[in-house]
Amino acid sequence: MSKEETKIDVLLTTLWDRNLPLLRERLDTLDRAAAAAASGGHLPETLRSDALGIAHKLSGSLGMFGRHRGTEIAREMEAILRDMAPTDLPRLAVLAAELRSAVFPEG
């Protein structure tokens, strides 16, 4: 590994560690949205909008940290939250759990 690659790895690790509290908050919001959608399919617009924005941000950033499966899951969540098809809403709970596992594979 070159010096530059090592510097980049250190920078990415520092960024990841610094943003962990925000990342956990975002995953909690996605969990709340998934739970609301699963309980009768009623997802308040503000929560839907927040969750949609979070899914979009995560789909664009997780790959940079090597969490490529997380990117795929976040994209799927984003599509469901955008389209709001009643038949797809229950899937949000499964995806939220999968996303958390993909982001924090160590548990």
N, CA, C and O atoms as CSV, one atom per row, in Angstrom:
chain,resi,resn,atom,element,x,y,z
A,1,MET,N,N,0.845,-1.178,0.000
A,1,MET,CA,C,0.000,0.000,0.000
A,1,MET,C,C,0.893,1.244,0.000
A,1,MET,O,O,1.835,1.354,0.785
A,2,SER,N,N,0.578,2.156,-0.882
A,2,SER,CA,C,1.384,3.380,-0.980
A,2,SER,C,C,1.067,4.324,0.174
A,2,SER,O,O,0.083,4.153,0.893
A,3,LYS,N,N,1.930,5.325,0.329
A,3,LYS,CA,C,1.721,6.348,1.361
A,3,LYS,C,C,0.390,7.070,1.163
A,3,LYS,O,O,-0.327,7.345,2.125
A,4,GLU,N,N,0.071,7.372,-0.093
A,4,GLU,CA,C,-1.183,8.073,-0.398
A,4,GLU,C,C,-2.395,7.216,-0.050
A,4,GLU,O,O,-3.375,7.714,0.504
A,5,GLU,N,N,-2.324,5.926,-0.377
A,5,GLU,CA,C,-3.434,5.022,-0.038
A,5,GLU,C,C,-3.607,4.912,1.469
A,5,GLU,O,O,-4.731,4.852,1.967
A,6,THR,N,N,-2.507,4.885,2.187
A,6,THR,CA,C,-2.562,4.837,3.643
A,6,THR,C,C,-3.199,6.107,4.196
A,6,THR,O,O,-4.021,6.042,5.110
A,7,LYS,N,N,-2.826,7.259,3.650
A,7,LYS,CA,C,-3.413,8.532,4.085
A,7,LYS,C,C,-4.917,8.544,3.838
A,7,LYS,O,O,-5.688,8.995,4.686
A,8,ILE,N,N,-5.330,8.050,2.679
A,8,ILE,CA,C,-6.752,8.012,2.349
A,8,ILE,C,C,-7.496,7.080,3.307
A,8,ILE,O,O,-8.580,7.415,3.785
A,9,ASP,N,N,-6.918,5.920,3.583
A,9,ASP,CA,C,-7.542,4.986,4.523
A,9,ASP,C,C,-7.699,5.605,5.905
A,9,ASP,O,O,-8.737,5.451,6.550
A,10,VAL,N,N,-6.665,6.303,6.353
A,10,VAL,CA,C,-6.724,6.958,7.667
A,10,VAL,C,C,-7.800,8.039,7.661
A,10,VAL,O,O,-8.566,8.156,8.618
A,11,LEU,N,N,-7.863,8.818,6.606
A,11,LEU,CA,C,-8.871,9.867,6.495
A,11,LEU,C,C,-10.283,9.282,6.504
A,11,LEU,O,O,-11.158,9.786,7.208
A,12,LEU,N,N,-10.506,8.227,5.730
A,12,LEU,CA,C,-11.824,7.595,5.686
A,12,LEU,C,C,-12.211,7.014,7.042
A,12,LEU,O,O,-13.365,7.120,7.456
A,13,THR,N,N,-11.268,6.411,7.722
A,13,THR,CA,C,-11.541,5.862,9.047
A,13,THR,C,C,-11.889,6.981,10.029
A,13,THR,O,O,-12.797,6.837,10.847
A,14,THR,N,N,-11.172,8.078,9.941
A,14,THR,CA,C,-11.447,9.228,10.808
A,14,THR,C,C,-12.839,9.791,10.524
A,14,THR,O,O,-13.594,10.079,11.452
A,15,LEU,N,N,-13.173,9.947,9.256
A,15,LEU,CA,C,-14.498,10.451,8.885
A,15,LEU,C,C,-15.599,9.507,9.364
A,15,LEU,O,O,-16.618,9.948,9.894
A,16,TRP,N,N,-15.384,8.214,9.174
A,16,TRP,CA,C,-16.370,7.216,9.601
A,16,TRP,C,C,-16.605,7.332,11.110
A,16,TRP,O,O,-17.746,7.411,11.565
A,17,ASP,N,N,-15.520,7.342,11.871
A,17,ASP,CA,C,-15.629,7.407,13.332
A,17,ASP,C,C,-16.299,8.698,13.793
A,17,ASP,O,O,-17.105,8.689,14.724
A,18,ARG,N,N,-15.966,9.791,13.147
A,18,ARG,CA,C,-16.526,11.091,13.521
A,18,ARG,C,C,-18.027,11.152,13.245
A,18,ARG,O,O,-18.767,11.825,13.962
A,19,ASN,N,N,-18.471,10.450,12.210
A,19,ASN,CA,C,-19.876,10.523,11.817
A,19,ASN,C,C,-20.742,9.399,12.368
A,19,ASN,O,O,-21.925,9.328,12.034
A,20,LEU,N,N,-20.196,8.524,13.196
A,20,LEU,CA,C,-20.980,7.415,13.751
A,20,LEU,C,C,-22.231,7.864,14.515
A,20,LEU,O,O,-23.291,7.268,14.325
A,21,PRO,N,N,-22.151,8.891,15.372
A,21,PRO,CA,C,-23.382,9.309,16.065
A,21,PRO,C,C,-24.481,9.750,15.090
A,21,PRO,O,O,-25.645,9.394,15.272
A,22,LEU,N,N,-24.128,10.507,14.079
A,22,LEU,CA,C,-25.102,10.950,13.081
A,22,LEU,C,C,-25.636,9.757,12.296
A,22,LEU,O,O,-26.832,9.686,12.012
A,23,LEU,N,N,-24.784,8.848,11.954
A,23,LEU,CA,C,-25.206,7.652,11.216
A,23,LEU,C,C,-26.204,6.843,12.037
A,23,LEU,O,O,-27.210,6.372,11.507
A,24,ARG,N,N,-25.931,6.683,13.320
A,24,ARG,CA,C,-26.870,5.946,14.180
A,24,ARG,C,C,-28.217,6.669,14.265
A,24,ARG,O,O,-29.265,6.023,14.239
A,25,GLU,N,N,-28.200,7.983,14.365
A,25,GLU,CA,C,-29.444,8.765,14.375
A,25,GLU,C,C,-30.231,8.543,13.080
A,25,GLU,O,O,-31.451,8.382,13.103
A,26,ARG,N,N,-29.522,8.535,11.963
A,26,ARG,CA,C,-30.179,8.343,10.671
A,26,ARG,C,C,-30.785,6.948,10.572
A,26,ARG,O,O,-31.896,6.789,10.066
A,27,LEU,N,N,-30.071,5.946,11.048
A,27,LEU,CA,C,-30.613,4.589,11.030
A,27,LEU,C,C,-31.823,4.480,11.959
A,27,LEU,O,O,-32.776,3.763,11.653
A,28,ASP,N,N,-31.788,5.181,13.084
A,28,ASP,CA,C,-32.937,5.195,13.993
A,28,ASP,C,C,-34.159,5.806,13.313
A,28,ASP,O,O,-35.273,5.310,13.482
A,29,THR,N,N,-33.962,6.870,12.552
A,29,THR,CA,C,-35.067,7.492,11.826
A,29,THR,C,C,-35.636,6.518,10.792
A,29,THR,O,O,-36.854,6.414,10.642
A,30,LEU,N,N,-34.769,5.813,10.087
A,30,LEU,CA,C,-35.250,4.813,9.122
A,30,LEU,C,C,-36.012,3.699,9.829
A,30,LEU,O,O,-37.005,3.198,9.303
A,31,ASP,N,N,-35.556,3.307,11.016
A,31,ASP,CA,C,-36.284,2.297,11.803
A,31,ASP,C,C,-37.677,2.800,12.174
A,31,ASP,O,O,-38.655,2.060,12.069
A,32,ARG,N,N,-37.766,4.044,12.605
A,32,ARG,CA,C,-39.070,4.623,12.979
A,32,ARG,C,C,-40.003,4.686,11.778
A,32,ARG,O,O,-41.190,4.382,11.893
A,33,ALA,N,N,-39.470,5.077,10.630
A,33,ALA,CA,C,-40.287,5.137,9.413
A,33,ALA,C,C,-40.765,3.734,9.031
A,33,ALA,O,O,-41.924,3.553,8.655
A,34,ALA,N,N,-39.886,2.756,9.126
A,34,ALA,CA,C,-40.250,1.379,8.787
A,34,ALA,C,C,-41.319,0.858,9.731
A,34,ALA,O,O,-42.256,0.188,9.297
A,35,ALA,N,N,-41.191,1.159,11.023
A,35,ALA,CA,C,-42.187,0.712,11.995
A,35,ALA,C,C,-43.537,1.371,11.738
A,35,ALA,O,O,-44.579,0.722,11.830
A,36,ALA,N,N,-43.516,2.651,11.418
A,36,ALA,CA,C,-44.773,3.355,11.118
A,36,ALA,C,C,-45.432,2.776,9.875
A,36,ALA,O,O,-46.648,2.589,9.846
A,37,ALA,N,N,-44.648,2.497,8.862
A,37,ALA,CA,C,-45.183,1.941,7.619
A,37,ALA,C,C,-45.745,0.540,7.850
A,37,ALA,O,O,-46.736,0.153,7.230
A,38,ALA,N,N,-45.111,-0.214,8.740
A,38,ALA,CA,C,-45.553,-1.583,9.008
A,38,ALA,C,C,-46.832,-1.615,9.838
A,38,ALA,O,O,-47.589,-2.584,9.778
A,39,SER,N,N,-47.071,-0.571,10.604
A,39,SER,CA,C,-48.266,-0.548,11.455
A,39,SER,C,C,-49.421,0.124,10.733
A,39,SER,O,O,-49.816,1.244,11.057
A,40,GLY,N,N,-49.942,-0.572,9.765
A,40,GLY,CA,C,-51.108,-0.075,9.050
A,40,GLY,C,C,-50.792,0.732,7.810
A,40,GLY,O,O,-51.703,1.220,7.142
A,41,GLY,N,N,-49.546,0.880,7.497
A,41,GLY,CA,C,-49.177,1.568,6.274
A,41,GLY,C,C,-49.278,3.074,6.335
A,41,GLY,O,O,-49.139,3.743,5.311
A,42,HIS,N,N,-49.524,3.637,7.543
A,42,HIS,CA,C,-49.590,5.089,7.649
A,42,HIS,C,C,-48.224,5.631,8.051
A,42,HIS,O,O,-47.728,5.377,9.149
A,43,LEU,N,N,-47.645,6.369,7.146
A,43,LEU,CA,C,-46.335,6.970,7.373
A,43,LEU,C,C,-46.503,8.476,7.268
A,43,LEU,O,O,-46.715,8.995,6.172
A,44,PRO,N,N,-46.412,9.195,8.395
A,44,PRO,CA,C,-46.570,10.653,8.350
A,44,PRO,C,C,-45.606,11.278,7.336
A,44,PRO,O,O,-44.466,10.837,7.191
A,45,GLU,N,N,-46.074,12.287,6.656
A,45,GLU,CA,C,-45.300,12.905,5.579
A,45,GLU,C,C,-43.944,13.422,6.055
A,45,GLU,O,O,-42.950,13.274,5.344
A,46,THR,N,N,-43.884,14.018,7.228
A,46,THR,CA,C,-42.595,14.539,7.694
A,46,THR,C,C,-41.599,13.403,7.927
A,46,THR,O,O,-40.419,13.530,7.601
A,47,LEU,N,N,-42.072,12.307,8.484
A,47,LEU,CA,C,-41.194,11.159,8.711
A,47,LEU,C,C,-40.797,10.521,7.380
A,47,LEU,O,O,-39.650,10.113,7.204
A,48,ARG,N,N,-41.733,10.437,6.455
A,48,ARG,CA,C,-41.429,9.884,5.135
A,48,ARG,C,C,-40.375,10.732,4.436
A,48,ARG,O,O,-39.423,10.205,3.860
A,49,SER,N,N,-40.551,12.031,4.490
A,49,SER,CA,C,-39.618,12.955,3.852
A,49,SER,C,C,-38.226,12.865,4.479
A,49,SER,O,O,-37.217,12.832,3.774
A,50,ASP,N,N,-38.185,12.825,5.805
A,50,ASP,CA,C,-36.890,12.680,6.490
A,50,ASP,C,C,-36.218,11.368,6.098
A,50,ASP,O,O,-35.031,11.350,5.773
A,51,ALA,N,N,-36.971,10.277,6.127
A,51,ALA,CA,C,-36.429,8.954,5.801
A,51,ALA,C,C,-35.974,8.897,4.343
A,51,ALA,O,O,-34.945,8.294,4.037
A,52,LEU,N,N,-36.720,9.510,3.464
A,52,LEU,CA,C,-36.352,9.540,2.049
A,52,LEU,C,C,-35.017,10.264,1.863
A,52,LEU,O,O,-34.145,9.786,1.137
A,53,GLY,N,N,-34.861,11.403,2.513
A,53,GLY,CA,C,-33.606,12.147,2.430
A,53,GLY,C,C,-32.432,11.356,2.992
A,53,GLY,O,O,-31.337,11.367,2.429
A,54,ILE,N,N,-32.665,10.677,4.095
A,54,ILE,CA,C,-31.612,9.866,4.711
A,54,ILE,C,C,-31.231,8.707,3.797
A,54,ILE,O,O,-30.047,8.452,3.580
A,55,ALA,N,N,-32.220,8.007,3.263
A,55,ALA,CA,C,-31.935,6.884,2.362
A,55,ALA,C,C,-31.135,7.370,1.157
A,55,ALA,O,O,-30.205,6.699,0.710
A,56,HIS,N,N,-31.499,8.532,0.636
A,56,HIS,CA,C,-30.782,9.097,-0.502
A,56,HIS,C,C,-29.317,9.393,-0.138
A,56,HIS,O,O,-28.401,9.049,-0.885
A,57,LYS,N,N,-29.114,10.031,1.012
A,57,LYS,CA,C,-27.747,10.363,1.444
A,57,LYS,C,C,-26.919,9.092,1.656
A,57,LYS,O,O,-25.763,9.018,1.240
A,58,LEU,N,N,-27.520,8.103,2.301
A,58,LEU,CA,C,-26.783,6.866,2.567
A,58,LEU,C,C,-26.476,6.105,1.287
A,58,LEU,O,O,-25.415,5.496,1.156
A,59,SER,N,N,-27.412,6.143,0.342
A,59,SER,CA,C,-27.148,5.433,-0.920
A,59,SER,C,C,-25.977,6.067,-1.660
A,59,SER,O,O,-25.293,5.398,-2.434
A,60,GLY,N,N,-25.749,7.338,-1.426
A,60,GLY,CA,C,-24.646,8.023,-2.086
A,60,GLY,C,C,-23.329,7.995,-1.332
A,60,GLY,O,O,-22.280,8.264,-1.915
A,61,SER,N,N,-23.365,7.670,-0.027
A,61,SER,CA,C,-22.135,7.788,0.749
A,61,SER,C,C,-21.584,6.472,1.303
A,61,SER,O,O,-20.379,6.375,1.539
A,62,LEU,N,N,-22.404,5.485,1.513
A,62,LEU,CA,C,-21.912,4.265,2.158
A,62,LEU,C,C,-20.844,3.535,1.346
A,62,LEU,O,O,-19.929,2.940,1.915
A,63,GLY,N,N,-20.960,3.580,0.036
A,63,GLY,CA,C,-19.976,2.909,-0.813
A,63,GLY,C,C,-18.573,3.460,-0.626
A,63,GLY,O,O,-17.593,2.722,-0.732
A,64,MET,N,N,-18.474,4.746,-0.348
A,64,MET,CA,C,-17.177,5.377,-0.130
A,64,MET,C,C,-16.453,4.748,1.058
A,64,MET,O,O,-15.224,4.750,1.127
A,65,PHE,N,N,-17.243,4.208,1.996
A,65,PHE,CA,C,-16.677,3.586,3.186
A,65,PHE,C,C,-16.631,2.066,3.070
A,65,PHE,O,O,-16.424,1.367,4.062
A,66,GLY,N,N,-16.826,1.559,1.855
A,66,GLY,CA,C,-16.759,0.122,1.637
A,66,GLY,C,C,-18.012,-0.634,2.017
A,66,GLY,O,O,-18.003,-1.864,2.066
A,67,ARG,N,N,-19.101,0.087,2.290
A,67,ARG,CA,C,-20.365,-0.553,2.683
A,67,ARG,C,C,-21.274,-0.619,1.450
A,67,ARG,O,O,-22.343,-0.009,1.428
A,68,HIS,N,N,-20.844,-1.361,0.428
A,68,HIS,CA,C,-21.558,-1.403,-0.852
A,68,HIS,C,C,-22.943,-2.037,-0.738
A,68,HIS,O,O,-23.884,-1.597,-1.399
A,69,ARG,N,N,-23.070,-3.058,0.088
A,69,ARG,CA,C,-24.394,-3.662,0.297
A,69,ARG,C,C,-25.329,-2.639,0.938
A,69,ARG,O,O,-26.518,-2.601,0.624
A,70,GLY,N,N,-24.801,-1.819,1.826
A,70,GLY,CA,C,-25.595,-0.762,2.439
A,70,GLY,C,C,-26.111,0.229,1.406
A,70,GLY,O,O,-27.241,0.706,1.504
A,71,THR,N,N,-25.289,0.533,0.426
A,71,THR,CA,C,-25.705,1.418,-0.663
A,71,THR,C,C,-26.892,0.821,-1.410
A,71,THR,O,O,-27.866,1.518,-1.694
A,72,GLU,N,N,-26.808,-0.458,-1.725
A,72,GLU,CA,C,-27.897,-1.130,-2.451
A,72,GLU,C,C,-29.192,-1.118,-1.640
A,72,GLU,O,O,-30.262,-0.845,-2.183
A,73,ILE,N,N,-29.099,-1.409,-0.363
A,73,ILE,CA,C,-30.278,-1.437,0.498
A,73,ILE,C,C,-30.880,-0.041,0.615
A,73,ILE,O,O,-32.097,0.124,0.522
A,74,ALA,N,N,-30.031,0.959,0.819
A,74,ALA,CA,C,-30.520,2.336,0.939
A,74,ALA,C,C,-31.218,2.779,-0.348
A,74,ALA,O,O,-32.219,3.494,-0.294
A,75,ARG,N,N,-30.700,2.360,-1.496
A,75,ARG,CA,C,-31.355,2.697,-2.770
A,75,ARG,C,C,-32.747,2.076,-2.859
A,75,ARG,O,O,-33.699,2.708,-3.319
A,76,GLU,N,N,-32.845,0.828,-2.410
A,76,GLU,CA,C,-34.153,0.173,-2.434
A,76,GLU,C,C,-35.129,0.870,-1.486
A,76,GLU,O,O,-36.302,1.053,-1.813
A,77,MET,N,N,-34.637,1.253,-0.316
A,77,MET,CA,C,-35.486,1.989,0.622
A,77,MET,C,C,-35.914,3.331,0.032
A,77,MET,O,O,-37.063,3.747,0.175
A,78,GLU,N,N,-34.992,3.988,-0.620
A,78,GLU,CA,C,-35.294,5.275,-1.237
A,78,GLU,C,C,-36.420,5.130,-2.264
A,78,GLU,O,O,-37.336,5.951,-2.304
A,79,ALA,N,N,-36.351,4.098,-3.085
A,79,ALA,CA,C,-37.385,3.874,-4.103
A,79,ALA,C,C,-38.742,3.614,-3.461
A,79,ALA,O,O,-39.760,4.133,-3.921
A,80,ILE,N,N,-38.757,2.819,-2.410
A,80,ILE,CA,C,-40.030,2.529,-1.731
A,80,ILE,C,C,-40.595,3.797,-1.106
A,80,ILE,O,O,-41.791,4.067,-1.220
A,81,LEU,N,N,-39.750,4.570,-0.452
A,81,LEU,CA,C,-40.208,5.798,0.194
A,81,LEU,C,C,-40.647,6.853,-0.814
A,81,LEU,O,O,-41.503,7.684,-0.509
A,82,ARG,N,N,-40.080,6.827,-1.990
A,82,ARG,CA,C,-40.473,7.773,-3.034
A,82,ARG,C,C,-41.820,7.374,-3.633
A,82,ARG,O,O,-42.696,8.217,-3.823
A,83,ASP,N,N,-41.977,6.095,-3.928
A,83,ASP,CA,C,-43.182,5.632,-4.622
A,83,ASP,C,C,-44.356,5.386,-3.685
A,83,ASP,O,O,-45.510,5.570,-4.071
A,84,MET,N,N,-44.067,4.969,-2.456
A,84,MET,CA,C,-45.084,4.719,-1.434
A,84,MET,C,C,-46.167,3.728,-1.890
A,84,MET,O,O,-47.339,3.907,-1.558
A,85,ALA,N,N,-45.794,2.705,-2.633
A,85,ALA,CA,C,-46.746,1.661,-3.017
A,85,ALA,C,C,-47.112,0.863,-1.769
A,85,ALA,O,O,-46.227,0.326,-1.103
A,86,PRO,N,N,-48.395,0.778,-1.443
A,86,PRO,CA,C,-48.808,0.092,-0.208
A,86,PRO,C,C,-48.272,-1.334,-0.078
A,86,PRO,O,O,-47.999,-1.796,1.030
A,87,THR,N,N,-48.123,-2.020,-1.187
A,87,THR,CA,C,-47.637,-3.400,-1.119
A,87,THR,C,C,-46.155,-3.471,-0.782
A,87,THR,O,O,-45.681,-4.505,-0.312
A,88,ASP,N,N,-45.413,-2.385,-1.013
A,88,ASP,CA,C,-43.975,-2.371,-0.736
A,88,ASP,C,C,-43.625,-1.866,0.662
A,88,ASP,O,O,-42.535,-2.140,1.162
A,89,LEU,N,N,-44.532,-1.138,1.290
A,89,LEU,CA,C,-44.224,-0.508,2.577
A,89,LEU,C,C,-43.798,-1.499,3.664
A,89,LEU,O,O,-42.881,-1.188,4.424
A,90,PRO,N,N,-44.420,-2.676,3.771
A,90,PRO,CA,C,-43.971,-3.611,4.809
A,90,PRO,C,C,-42.511,-4.048,4.648
A,90,PRO,O,O,-41.875,-4.442,5.625
A,91,ARG,N,N,-41.985,-3.984,3.444
A,91,ARG,CA,C,-40.597,-4.386,3.188
A,91,ARG,C,C,-39.595,-3.438,3.853
A,91,ARG,O,O,-38.440,-3.811,4.061
A,92,LEU,N,N,-40.020,-2.227,4.186
A,92,LEU,CA,C,-39.115,-1.266,4.801
A,92,LEU,C,C,-38.517,-1.792,6.106
A,92,LEU,O,O,-37.346,-1.539,6.390
A,93,ALA,N,N,-39.298,-2.517,6.899
A,93,ALA,CA,C,-38.787,-3.033,8.174
A,93,ALA,C,C,-37.655,-4.029,7.944
A,93,ALA,O,O,-36.645,-4.003,8.649
A,94,VAL,N,N,-37.824,-4.895,6.971
A,94,VAL,CA,C,-36.786,-5.868,6.642
A,94,VAL,C,C,-35.537,-5.146,6.152
A,94,VAL,O,O,-34.421,-5.461,6.566
A,95,LEU,N,N,-35.737,-4.179,5.271
A,95,LEU,CA,C,-34.602,-3.438,4.721
A,95,LEU,C,C,-33.883,-2.621,5.786
A,95,LEU,O,O,-32.656,-2.523,5.764
A,96,ALA,N,N,-34.629,-2.032,6.721
A,96,ALA,CA,C,-33.997,-1.245,7.789
A,96,ALA,C,C,-33.079,-2.132,8.632
A,96,ALA,O,O,-31.977,-1.724,8.997
A,97,ALA,N,N,-33.535,-3.338,8.935
A,97,ALA,CA,C,-32.703,-4.272,9.704
A,97,ALA,C,C,-31.487,-4.713,8.891
A,97,ALA,O,O,-30.382,-4.807,9.425
A,98,GLU,N,N,-31.688,-4.981,7.614
A,98,GLU,CA,C,-30.577,-5.376,6.745
A,98,GLU,C,C,-29.569,-4.238,6.608
A,98,GLU,O,O,-28.362,-4.474,6.581
A,99,LEU,N,N,-30.062,-3.017,6.522
A,99,LEU,CA,C,-29.169,-1.872,6.386
A,99,LEU,C,C,-28.299,-1.722,7.621
A,99,LEU,O,O,-27.091,-1.510,7.518
A,100,ARG,N,N,-28.914,-1.832,8.785
A,100,ARG,CA,C,-28.144,-1.721,10.029
A,100,ARG,C,C,-27.055,-2.803,10.072
A,100,ARG,O,O,-25.924,-2.531,10.476
A,101,SER,N,N,-27.391,-4.009,9.662
A,101,SER,CA,C,-26.397,-5.105,9.645
A,101,SER,C,C,-25.306,-4.858,8.626
A,101,SER,O,O,-24.146,-5.198,8.858
A,102,ALA,N,N,-25.671,-4.263,7.494
A,102,ALA,CA,C,-24.670,-3.980,6.456
A,102,ALA,C,C,-23.730,-2.853,6.881
A,102,ALA,O,O,-22.549,-2.856,6.533
A,103,VAL,N,N,-24.252,-1.905,7.623
A,103,VAL,CA,C,-23.440,-0.771,8.064
A,103,VAL,C,C,-22.578,-1.148,9.261
A,103,VAL,O,O,-21.432,-0.712,9.374
A,104,PHE,N,N,-23.135,-1.958,10.151
A,104,PHE,CA,C,-22.423,-2.401,11.356
A,104,PHE,C,C,-22.371,-3.921,11.397
A,104,PHE,O,O,-23.046,-4.534,12.223
A,105,PRO,N,N,-21.584,-4.542,10.523
A,105,PRO,CA,C,-21.558,-6.007,10.469
A,105,PRO,C,C,-21.053,-6.663,11.756
A,105,PRO,O,O,-21.315,-7.839,12.008
A,106,GLU,N,N,-20.337,-5.899,12.555
A,106,GLU,CA,C,-19.814,-6.454,13.801
A,106,GLU,C,C,-20.861,-6.494,14.905
A,106,GLU,O,O,-20.614,-7.016,15.993
A,107,GLY,N,N,-22.066,-5.921,14.603
A,107,GLY,CA,C,-23.148,-5.994,15.580
A,107,GLY,C,C,-23.419,-4.775,16.292
A,107,GLY,O,O,-24.314,-4.739,17.137
